[in-house]
């Protein structure tokens, strides 16, 4: 039997893999599509690589690995060294289209002729190779000359169904206190309009609770609304009362910081001490505010 003078793409892969472990059939096809090698074709369309084609591939791979050169620079160097320019083969055949899909990450079934290739004797012992898949080197080569392909859509992931969670049983809403009032009752008791009550709630002056879905106001809200009534009667809008709320919130924040270390303890004595501290400082704060506001009033009135 006469030994053939050319190699198939599988033979070339086996020959170069010892020196370039990252080489794949898809990369060889990609380099061909970029005009770096131009193997002849058999009448049935199979590639025929001769010695000069193999040496050309070896040169390209070496320049990529050792000098990290872009394919365009390597192609210019090859053509500048007197190696004939590689003409485009025109319309791509079916094998080239499959090669492009493979470089871009699509799943391509191996061509039938690859499974039947008989490896000719070569200096490096032939060994069976698995179905080639794109490697990091392939992707780097593609990025050097071609625009990146859009990412493939993520495969749907099946989420394991967890065990059914027992439904949370809602507890009954707490019963309102005997002194709790609705918005209408609060308005009647303080002389406000229901719309004014709603505005005081919107601006955070009143903070009602919810009982069985019903808005309820406690005695402290009655005292606040009664005081707010006198401001509203003087032409002050509910939104202007926020400065009082802000001042109280800052004062309460100070008291909370001072008592927090004691409230975090589980010792009943520590909690009792925290309550005494808060009550005492709250009283001191009330007296301080009264003295300060009296001083400012005297300044305004010139007394």
C-alpha positions as CSV (number, residue, x, y, z in Angstrom):
1,X,0.0,0.0,0.0
2,X,1.5,3.4,-1.0
3,X,1.8,5.8,1.8
4,X,0.1,9.1,1.2
5,X,2.1,12.3,1.1
6,X,-0.4,14.5,3.0
7,X,-2.0,14.3,6.4
8,X,-5.6,14.7,7.5
9,X,-6.6,17.2,10.1
10,X,-6.7,14.4,12.7
11,X,-3.1,13.5,11.8
12,X,-2.0,17.1,12.1
13,X,-3.7,17.4,15.5
14,X,-1.8,14.3,16.7
15,X,1.5,15.6,15.3
16,X,1.3,19.0,16.9
17,X,-0.3,18.1,20.2
18,X,3.0,16.9,21.7
19,X,4.4,20.4,21.3
20,X,1.2,22.4,21.7
21,X,-1.1,20.6,24.2
22,X,-3.8,23.2,23.8
23,X,-4.3,22.6,20.0
24,X,-7.7,21.4,18.9
25,X,-9.3,20.7,15.6
26,X,-11.5,23.7,16.1
27,X,-8.5,25.9,16.4
28,X,-6.9,24.5,13.3
29,X,-10.1,25.2,11.4
30,X,-10.2,28.7,12.9
31,X,-6.6,29.5,11.8
32,X,-7.6,28.3,8.3
33,X,-10.6,30.6,8.3
34,X,-8.2,33.5,9.2
35,X,-6.0,32.9,6.2
36,X,-3.0,31.5,8.1
37,X,-3.0,28.1,6.4
38,X,-4.7,26.9,3.3
39,X,-4.8,23.1,3.0
40,X,-5.9,21.5,-0.2
41,X,-9.2,19.6,-0.4
42,X,-9.9,16.2,-1.7
43,X,-12.8,15.6,-4.1
44,X,-15.0,14.7,-1.2
45,X,-14.1,17.9,0.7
46,X,-11.6,16.6,3.3
47,X,-8.6,18.8,4.1
48,X,-5.1,17.7,2.9
49,X,-2.2,19.0,4.9
50,X,1.3,18.8,3.4
51,X,4.6,19.4,5.2
52,X,4.6,23.1,4.4
53,X,1.1,23.5,5.9
54,X,2.2,21.7,9.1
55,X,5.3,24.0,9.4
56,X,3.1,27.0,8.8
57,X,0.8,26.0,11.6
58,X,3.7,25.3,13.9
59,X,5.1,28.8,13.2
60,X,1.7,30.4,14.0
61,X,1.3,28.5,17.2
62,X,4.8,29.2,18.3
63,X,4.4,33.0,17.7
64,X,1.2,33.0,19.7
65,X,2.7,31.1,22.6
66,X,6.1,32.7,22.8
67,X,5.4,36.2,21.7
68,X,1.6,36.6,22.2
69,X,1.3,38.1,18.7
70,X,-2.1,38.9,17.2
71,X,-3.0,36.7,14.2
72,X,-3.0,39.7,11.9
73,X,0.7,40.4,12.7
74,X,1.6,36.7,12.3
75,X,-0.2,36.6,8.9
76,X,1.7,39.8,7.7
77,X,5.0,38.2,8.8
78,X,4.2,35.0,6.9
79,X,3.3,36.8,3.8
80,X,6.3,39.2,4.1
81,X,8.7,36.3,4.3
82,X,7.9,35.2,0.8
83,X,5.3,32.7,1.7
84,X,2.5,33.0,-1.0
85,X,-0.6,34.8,0.1
86,X,-3.5,32.6,1.0
87,X,-6.5,33.4,-1.2
88,X,-9.9,33.2,0.3
89,X,-11.7,30.0,-0.8
90,X,-14.9,31.9,-1.4
91,X,-18.1,30.4,-0.2
92,X,-17.7,28.4,3.1
93,X,-18.6,24.8,3.0
94,X,-20.6,22.9,5.5
95,X,-17.5,21.9,7.5
96,X,-16.4,25.6,7.8
97,X,-19.8,26.6,9.1
98,X,-19.6,23.9,11.8
99,X,-16.1,25.2,12.7
100,X,-17.4,28.7,13.3
101,X,-20.2,27.4,15.5
102,X,-17.6,25.4,17.5
103,X,-15.3,28.3,18.0
104,X,-18.2,30.5,19.2
105,X,-19.1,27.9,21.9
106,X,-22.0,26.1,20.2
107,X,-22.3,22.3,20.5
108,X,-21.3,20.7,17.2
109,X,-21.5,17.0,16.5
110,X,-18.2,15.5,15.2
111,X,-18.0,15.0,11.4
112,X,-18.3,11.4,10.3
113,X,-14.9,11.3,8.6
114,X,-12.9,12.1,11.7
115,X,-14.0,8.8,13.4
116,X,-12.7,6.9,10.4
117,X,-9.3,8.6,10.1
118,X,-6.3,6.2,10.0
119,X,-3.3,7.9,11.5
120,X,-0.2,7.4,9.3
121,X,3.1,6.5,11.0
122,X,4.7,9.6,12.4
123,X,7.6,10.4,14.6
124,X,5.3,10.8,17.6
125,X,3.2,7.8,18.5
126,X,-0.5,8.2,17.7
127,X,-2.9,8.1,20.5
128,X,-6.7,8.2,20.6
129,X,-8.1,11.7,21.2
130,X,-11.5,12.5,22.7
131,X,-14.0,14.6,20.8
132,X,-12.4,18.1,20.6
133,X,-13.9,21.0,22.4
134,X,-12.9,24.7,22.4
135,X,-10.2,25.6,24.9
136,X,-9.0,28.8,26.4
137,X,-6.4,29.1,23.6
138,X,-9.2,28.9,21.0
139,X,-11.1,31.7,22.7
140,X,-8.0,33.9,23.0
141,X,-7.3,33.3,19.3
142,X,-10.9,34.2,18.4
143,X,-10.8,37.4,20.4
144,X,-7.6,38.6,18.7
145,X,-9.2,38.7,15.3
146,X,-13.0,38.3,15.6
147,X,-15.6,40.2,17.6
148,X,-16.7,38.3,20.7
149,X,-19.8,36.2,20.1
150,X,-22.9,36.9,22.3
151,X,-23.1,34.7,25.3
152,X,-25.1,31.6,24.9
153,X,-28.4,31.6,26.8
154,X,-28.1,30.0,30.2
155,X,-29.5,26.6,30.6
156,X,-32.5,26.4,32.8
157,X,-31.5,25.1,36.2
158,X,-33.9,22.8,37.9
159,X,-34.4,24.0,41.5
160,X,-34.9,21.2,43.9
161,X,-38.3,21.4,45.5
162,X,-37.9,21.9,49.3
163,X,-40.2,20.3,51.7
164,X,-43.4,22.2,52.1
165,X,-43.3,24.7,54.9
166,X,-46.1,24.7,57.4
167,X,-48.2,27.8,57.2
168,X,-47.7,30.4,59.8
169,X,-50.7,30.6,62.1
170,X,-51.7,34.2,62.6
171,X,-52.3,35.1,66.2
172,X,-55.4,37.1,67.1
173,X,-54.9,40.8,67.1
174,X,-54.5,42.3,70.7
175,X,-57.6,43.7,72.2
176,X,-57.7,47.5,72.2
177,X,-57.5,49.3,75.6
178,X,-60.7,50.6,77.1
179,X,-59.5,54.2,76.3
180,X,-58.7,53.6,72.6
181,X,-60.4,55.9,70.1
182,X,-61.1,55.8,66.4
183,X,-60.0,58.8,64.3
184,X,-63.6,60.1,64.3
185,X,-63.8,59.8,68.1
186,X,-60.5,61.5,68.5
187,X,-61.6,64.3,66.3
188,X,-64.8,64.8,68.3
189,X,-63.0,64.8,71.6
190,X,-60.2,67.3,70.6
191,X,-62.3,69.5,68.3
192,X,-60.2,68.6,65.2
193,X,-61.5,67.6,61.8
194,X,-60.9,64.1,60.7
195,X,-58.8,65.5,57.8
196,X,-56.5,67.2,60.4
197,X,-56.1,64.0,62.3
198,X,-55.1,62.3,59.1
199,X,-52.5,65.0,58.4
200,X,-51.1,64.7,61.9
201,X,-50.6,61.0,61.2
202,X,-49.0,61.6,57.8
203,X,-46.4,63.9,59.4
204,X,-45.6,61.6,62.2
205,X,-47.1,63.7,65.0
206,X,-49.7,61.1,65.8
207,X,-48.7,57.4,65.6
208,X,-51.8,55.2,65.9
209,X,-51.9,51.5,66.2
210,X,-53.8,48.9,64.2
211,X,-56.2,46.6,66.0
212,X,-58.1,44.0,63.9
213,X,-57.4,46.3,60.9
214,X,-58.9,49.3,62.7
215,X,-56.9,52.5,63.3
216,X,-56.9,53.2,67.1
217,X,-55.5,56.1,69.1
218,X,-54.4,55.8,72.7
219,X,-54.6,58.4,75.5
220,X,-51.1,59.8,74.7
221,X,-52.4,60.5,71.2
222,X,-55.3,62.4,72.7
223,X,-52.9,64.6,74.7
224,X,-50.8,65.3,71.6
225,X,-53.8,66.0,69.4
226,X,-55.2,68.4,72.0
227,X,-51.9,70.4,72.1
228,X,-51.8,70.4,68.3
229,X,-55.3,71.8,68.2
230,X,-54.1,75.0,69.7
231,X,-51.3,75.4,67.1
232,X,-53.8,74.7,64.2
233,X,-56.2,77.3,65.7
234,X,-53.3,79.8,65.5
235,X,-52.8,79.1,61.8
236,X,-49.9,76.7,62.1
237,X,-50.1,73.8,59.7
238,X,-49.5,70.2,60.8
239,X,-46.3,70.0,58.7
240,X,-44.8,72.8,60.8
241,X,-45.1,70.6,63.9
242,X,-42.5,68.2,62.6
243,X,-39.7,70.3,64.3
244,X,-41.2,69.4,67.7
245,X,-41.3,65.7,66.7
246,X,-37.7,65.9,65.5
247,X,-36.5,67.4,68.7
248,X,-38.2,64.8,70.8
249,X,-36.8,62.0,68.7
250,X,-33.2,63.3,69.1
251,X,-33.8,63.5,72.9
252,X,-35.2,60.0,73.0
253,X,-32.2,58.7,71.0
254,X,-29.8,60.2,73.6
255,X,-31.7,58.5,76.4
256,X,-31.7,55.2,74.5
257,X,-27.9,55.4,74.0
258,X,-27.3,56.1,77.7
259,X,-29.5,53.2,78.9
260,X,-28.7,50.6,76.2
261,X,-25.9,48.9,78.1
262,X,-28.1,48.3,81.1
263,X,-31.2,47.2,79.0
264,X,-29.1,44.6,77.2
265,X,-28.4,42.8,80.5
266,X,-30.7,40.2,81.8
267,X,-30.3,41.3,85.4
268,X,-33.6,42.7,86.7
269,X,-31.6,45.2,88.8
270,X,-29.9,46.5,85.7
271,X,-33.2,47.0,84.0
272,X,-34.7,48.8,87.0
273,X,-31.7,51.0,87.1
274,X,-32.2,51.8,83.4
275,X,-35.8,52.7,84.0
276,X,-34.9,55.0,86.9
277,X,-32.2,56.7,84.7
278,X,-34.5,57.3,81.8
279,X,-37.3,58.7,84.0
280,X,-34.9,61.0,85.8
281,X,-33.3,62.3,82.6
282,X,-36.6,62.7,80.9
283,X,-37.8,64.9,83.8
284,X,-34.5,66.8,83.6
285,X,-35.0,67.2,79.9
286,X,-38.5,68.5,80.3
287,X,-37.3,71.1,82.9
288,X,-34.4,72.0,80.6
289,X,-36.7,72.6,77.6
290,X,-39.0,74.7,79.8
291,X,-36.2,76.8,81.0
292,X,-34.7,77.3,77.5
293,X,-38.0,78.1,75.9
294,X,-38.8,80.6,78.7
295,X,-35.4,82.3,78.0
296,X,-36.1,82.5,74.3
297,X,-39.6,83.9,74.9
298,X,-38.2,86.6,77.2
299,X,-35.8,87.5,74.3
300,X,-38.6,87.7,71.8
301,X,-40.8,89.8,74.1
302,X,-37.9,91.9,75.2
303,X,-38.4,91.1,78.9
